[in-house]
Amino acid sequence: MSETDSKLRVIVLSAQRAGIENELAARFNVSHKCLIPLKERPLIAHVLDTLGKHEDVDEIVISIETEAFGPVQTIVDDLGISAKVSLDSASNNLADSVFAAAEGMNGPVIITTADNALLKPASISAMHGALQTHDVAIGLARKGSVRAVHPDAQRRFYELRDDGYSNCNLYGMSSQKALNAAEIFRSGGQFAKNRNRMIEAFGLFNLLLMRFKLVTMDSAMKRVSRRIGLSIAPVVIADGTQAVDVDNDRTYEIVEMVLDGRAPVSRDQTL
């Protein structure tokens, strides 16, 4: 891989879902969830601080509605990372937002979200490493490591023969061809809840194998790789915090607990 090809762009998806008021944004009286305060700084600042300091990250593109450009640019300026960052107007659907933010890409792209406040440099490095040998990388954490963070850190897992897994809101594509995989998200972020889109992307037989825990994660990804013609790397991250983002009041308090260094509560004291 050439030096040009090794340049890494990270897209931070930060837009609101069209027509839906975010409950956390309303609670804190801000226009976007990415602007809610968490440990005395906006939520997105936690993500940008990690990305801005990472030696592999050459570009950061924040995909958000134009009306939020002002406050987000202020955050970027305060972090001192303006040279790495650009703001891109979010589209009406997730796929088009990703394609627009990736325009002109000349190397691998990693996609994450503005609510991924616990993002660690090691996770970015692991994803970048996987993209040296695979077309697509998907960040995952095992059920046990996620529940070790907090019993209610995640309530749903992809249950396969070898373990349960949660996604880490980290997705990587090594090239423009691989980026076309983002088409499966065209109807929005609730991909796992749309049966027809799941069948189209993965194939009914493969979904049945996964549904009845007849395959491991590695085997499942190899089968899907053959179906879509792209090699997919499941990047299993040992740190369970990487699967915990700020979705609601419950996870907000859990992420705050982790940032404070507090121990998780027992299951009968869950939030």
Buried (B, 14 or more C-beta within 10 A) or exposed (E): EEEEEBBBBBBBBBBBEEEEEBEBBEEBEBBBBBBBEBEEBBBBBBBBBBBBEBEBBBBBBBBBBEEBBEBBBEBBEEBEBEEBBEBBBBBEBBBBBBBBBBEEBEBBBBBBBBBBBBBBBEBBBBBBBBBEEBBBBBBBBBBEBBBBBBBBBBEEBBBBBBBBBBBBBBBBBBBBEBBBBBEBBBEBEEBEEBEEBBEEBBBEEBBEBBEEEEBBBEBBBBBBBEBBEBBBBBBBBEBBBBBBBBBEEBBBBBBBBBBEEEEBBEEEEBB
